[in-house]
């Protein structure tokens, strides 16, 4: 059995800690068995390792999340990068073609698809492997895994059985109902309906035939180049709702969607992360502060306070899911991002009347990591090393650098930096277009950068 984890999302429900580049699955707010902070995606991948599914797993994701995944999972899992965001059906189709054309997986092989961020116990992943046997046993086209509801929730979709009196250990699916009223949810539970937890399984050939029917190539690279030909549509609408022969497997263990502040804080090991104080007379308050200034909460109840370079949220926990409705009016660039080499925070941005912009960042490059050898044509940069030592390449010349050094990078100059010890620098950009797209990468690997410089100097 192969597994495809879907890593997407724009991070709006957990603003301001999450953004387009750092969705909820990357927030390091959970605690592992050693009380060390880790993210949802790190938690899930550690669980996959426990049941020996990690080597059978690939992740489908967007360009903006590649470096975050590489950084948090240490390049342990193959990534299938969607050229653009086109919803879950194109993502699953591209992943299926990758398995078929790049890994030569047999068309009869069962593929399981699930979100990258479920909060579940380890048995959940063992139960997923039962979907393979269920498909063989029932000859169904699609097998789902649904959670047995614990209360009549209107937050989830429901998998409704054809016959509520079935005695099998699975159900034949009649239809789906999205987010019913609590009263309707009670009726559905009495009919043995399950919460839809977004887990699908199918034989690889079933989805390959769907791609072929659309007239799209079954070669991964060719399909990637024609990705825009896919309609923006979910797997539920394009495949599940058009499939008659569907079965579902109940899961009775712990399952939770940590997609909002009120649900996420219920699973956190501490109510205070970062600089701050919560007064003793405050109850059910969580404070998460990524800023370098302290935040204090006094005499409050049922509150989430979250602060990051992207903004500050103060909300009643029960009201916190509404944040997505409000932040649509914000169109700011992400102010904090994790990359394959470390992280950066935006400290200041100014645009002057004559059209010149300045952007100040604090950048951390982890020991042994490096920035790519690159050029910019719309900005110059000045770097001040505030911590650590490393190597700096400017226009094919190599220099040793240490704390206190100031490095000037003129417009169009080729430059790169490698951290011998962990390095922090303050970068000031100045130019007419301070955008991430103003980058021409010449080399990424440090040894290749050095070889490149030697070849140019010869």
N, C-alpha and C positions, 0 to 999 in steps of 0.2 A: 504493500500500500504506500502511495505517495501522498504527502501533505502539501497543500498550498496555503500559506498564511497571507491574508490580505492586510496590508498596512497602508492605510489611507487616512482621510479625515483632515479637516482644516483647523481643528483645535478650538473651535469657538465656544464650546460649552465649558471649557476649563480655562478660559481667559482670566487673567492676563499671563498665566504661566505658559499656556500653550498658544501656538500660532501656526501659520502655514508651514513653517519649517520644523516645528517641534510640537507634534500632535500629542494627545493625552498619553499614548502608549510609551512615550519617552520621558515622562516626568518621574524623577527619582524621589518619590514620596512614600513608597512602601518599604517595609523592612523584611530582610531575609532571616533565616534561622540564626544568623550571627549578629542580628540587630544592625546590619549594614544596609544603608539605603540603596534601593535599586528600583528599576522601572517596571512597568507592566510587561513590556516585550522581553526584558531580561528574565522576569519571573516565568513567563510562559516557556521561554526556550530552556530554562533550567528544568522545568517540569517535563518537557519533551525528552530531555536527556535521561531522566529517571526511568522512562518507559521505552528507551531505545528507539525513539522516533526522530531524533535530531538529524541523523544522517539521511533520512528519507524526506526531508523538508526543504522547500524553497519558499521565498517570500516575494510576492508581487507588490511593487511599490511605485511611487512617483519619483521623479528626479530630485525633488526638494528634500526627500527623506533618505536618500542613498547614504550620504556621509554620516548621518545620525545612526542609521542601522549598522553601518560598518564600525563605527566608533563603539557602540554599546554591545555589539555581539562579536567584536574582534574578528570580523571577516569569516565567521564560522559557517555561514549559510549562503548558498547562491541567491543572488537577487535578480529578479526579472523586472526591468525598469520600463514602466509605461512611458512612451514619448509624451503623452499628455493625459490629463484626467478625463476619462470617458465612462466612469461608473464601473460597476462590478462585473457585468458580462464581458466587456472587452478585456478587462484585467484577467479574468479566469480563462477566457479564450486564448489570450497571449501566453499565459502560463501553461495551458494544455499543449499548445503547439511547441513550446519550449521543451516540455517533457517528451513529446513525440519526435521532434526533429533533432534536438541537441543531445538528449540523453537516450534516445532510441527505446523509450518505454513502450511495451506491448499495448495494443489497443484494448486488450482485455483486463489490463491492470486497473485496479480501483484507485481513484483519486479523491481524497477528502479535502474540502475547502472550509476554512474557518477564519474568523477575525483574529488579529494578532494580539488582542488584548482582553480575552475573557478572564474574569477572576473566578477561578474554579479550584477544586481540589485535584490531586494527581489522578484520581480514578476517572475523571472526565476524559482524559486522553486515552486511557485503556478502553473506555467505552467507545471512543471513536473507531478504534480498530474493529469493533464488532460490526460496524457498518459494512465492512467488506464481506463478511459471512452473510449478512442480511441480504445484500444484493444478489449473491449467488443463490441463496435459499428461495427468494421470492421472485427472482428474475425481473425486478422492478427497474425502471430507467433511472430513478433518483431515490436515494435514501437520505432522510433528514435525521437529525437528532434534536429532540425537543425536551425541555425541562418540565417536570411535573410542577404545576403552579402551587405555591404555598399560600397565596391569597389572591383575591379577585382584582388584579392590577389592570389599570387602563394604560400603563406605560409600554406594554409589550404587544407584539403580534401573537396570534394564536393559530396553532395547527389543529384543524378540526377533523376528527375521524369520520369515516363513512358510517361506521356502526359502533355506537358507544358500548355495546355489550360484547365486543370482541374479547376472546380469551387468549389470543396470541400474546407473545411478549413484545409485539410491535403493533402499530396501527396502520391500516390502509387510509390514506389521506383523501378527504373529500374536497376541502378547500381551506383557504386561509382568511383570517379576519384581523385587520390591523387595529390596534388600540381601541378596543370596545369600551363602552361605559362600564362602571363597576357592576351594575346590575346584569348587563349582558355577559360580562366576564364570569359571574357566578353561574349562569346557565351553561356557559361553555365548559367550565370546570366540571359540572355535573355530567357533561357529555364526554368526559375524559379527554378534553382538548389539552394541548401542551403549549407552553410558551415557546415561541420560535427563537432559538439562540443563534441563528445564522450559520449553522453547520450543514453542509451539503456533501454528498458522496455520489459518485457516478463512475462508470467505466470510461476510460479515456476515450474510447472510440465514439461514445455518445456525443461528446462536445466537439471532437474533431469533425464529426459528420455535420454539426451545426455550422462550423467555420467553412467547411467545404461548400455547403448549400448557399452560403452568402457570396460565393465566388472569390473568396480570399485565399491567399497562398497558405500552404501547410509547412512552410519553411519559416523558422523563427525570425531570421534577419529580414527576410522579405516582408513578413507580416508586420514586423516592427516599423518598417519603412512605409507601410500602408495603413498604419494604425488609425489615421484620421478618417478612414472609410467606415469605421465602426460607428454606428449610431450611439449616442450617449444614452445608455439604458442599463438598468440593473439586471442582475442574473435572475432575480425573482420574476420580473416582468417578461424578460426575453425567453427564459427557459422554463422555470418552475410552473408558472401559470399556464403554459402551453403544453405541459406534460400531464398525461392522465394517470400513468402508472407510477404512483409515488407511495413510498412507505416511510414510516417514522419510528425511531427507536426512543423510548423514554429514558431520561436520565434523572435519577432521584437524588443525586448528590448536591453539593453546594455549588451554586452558580449565581453570579451577580454581574450586572453591567455597571462599571465604574465610570460612566460617561458624564456625570454631573458632580458638582462639588459636594452635594449632600450625600451621595452614595460613596464617593471616593474617601471622604473624611471618616466614614464609618469603618474603613479598613486600614486606616493609618495607625502606626504603632505609637505615635506621639502627636500631641496637639500643638507643638511649637517647633517649627523649622526655621532657622535663620535668626537674625538679631531681633530681639523683642521680648516683651513681658506681657503675660496674661494675668490679670489680678486674680487673687484667690476667690473673690466673690463673683467671678465670671463662671458661667456654666455652659457646657457643650459648645465651647468656642475653639476654633482652629485658626492658627496664625501661621502662614507660610510666607516668608520674606526672603527674596533673592537680592534685595538691595543692600548697600553697605551702610545704610542708616537704620537706626532702631525704630521699631513700631510698637506702640503700647496700646493694649485693650483693657479698658476699665469697666467693671460693673455691667457686663453685657451677657446676653443669653442667646444660644442657638445661632451663632454668627460664624461666617467664614470671612477671614481677612486674608487676601492674597496680594502680594506686591512683587512686581518684577520690572525690568527696564521697559516692558511694553505698556505698563499701566498699573493701577491699583483698584482692587475690587473690595468693597465692603457690602456684604449681603446677608440677609436672613437665609439660613440654609435651605428652608423650604422654598424660598423664592429664587434660589440660585440657578435652577434650570432655565429661567427666563433670560439669562444673560445673552444667549445666542440671538434673541430678538433685538437686543439693544446695540450690540457692537457691530452690526452690519454697516453702521454709519462711519465706523473707523476704517481708514484706508492707509494706515501707516505701515511702513516696512517693519519686519521683525527686528526687534532691538537686541535680541539674544539668540545665538545659534550655536549648536554643537557641530563640529566638523570632524573629519577623519583624523586631523592633527591636533585637535583641542577645542577651544571655544573662543567666542568674542562677544563683547557687550558694546553697544553703541552708547557713548557718553554724552555726545552733543552733536547737533546738526543745525547749521545756519545757512540761509540763502540770502545773498546780498543783492541790492537793487540792480547792479550791473550784470547779474546772471551768474556770478561766481558762487560756488557752494563750498562749504567746509564740513567735513565729517570727522569726528574724533572717536576712535575705538580703543578699548582695552582688549588686547589679544593674548591668549595663553597658548603656547605650543608645548605639547608634552615631550618629555625626554625621549630622544631618538626619532621624533617626528619632524616633518618639514613642510613648509609651504611649497607649492609648485613653482617652477621657473616660469615666469610670466612677464607680460608687458601690459601697460595701460596707455591708451592714446588720448584720454580726456581728463587725466588727472596726474598730479605729482603727489608724492607721499614723503612724510618725514616720520621716522621711527625712533623712539627713545626707549632704550632697553632699561627696564626698571627692575628686572630680576633675571639671574641666570647667565649662562654663557652658551655660545654656539658658533656656527659658521654662517657667513653671509656672502652671497654671490651677487656681484653687480657688473653687468656687461661682460660676463665671462671671466671675471677676476674674483678669486676667492680670498676672503678676509676672516680673521678671528674676531669675535665680538664678545663683550662683557658688559656687566651692569654699568650703567652710566653713559654708554656710547650713544651717539646720535647719528643716525644713518639717513642720508638724503637720497631719494629715488626720483629722478627727473621724469617728466613725461616721456613715454616710449622706452625707458630704460629697462633692460632685462634684469630681473632680480629674483632671489629666493633666499630662504633662511632655514637652517636646521638647528634644533635644540640639542646641545650636548648634555646640559642639565635643563630642567624645565625652565622655559623662558617666558617672561611677560614683557610686552612692549605696549607703549602708547603710540598709536598710529594716527597721524593727522593727514587726511586727504584734502586736496584743494584742486578744484577744476570746474568744468562746465557741466559734466555728467557724472555724478557719483553713484553709479549703478553697478550691480554685480556682473552685468553682461559686458562691461568694459574690461574684459580679461582675455588675453590670448595666451594659452598655456603651451609652453614649448616642451616641457618634460615634467613628470610628476615624481618618479622615483629618484632618490638622492644620488645613487650611484650613476644613474643615467644622466643626471644633471652634470655631474663632474666629468663624465665621458664626453658629453656634449661640449662643455667648455674647452676641454683639451683638444677636441677635433677642430673647433673654431680657431684656436690659437696656433695650431700647426700651420 
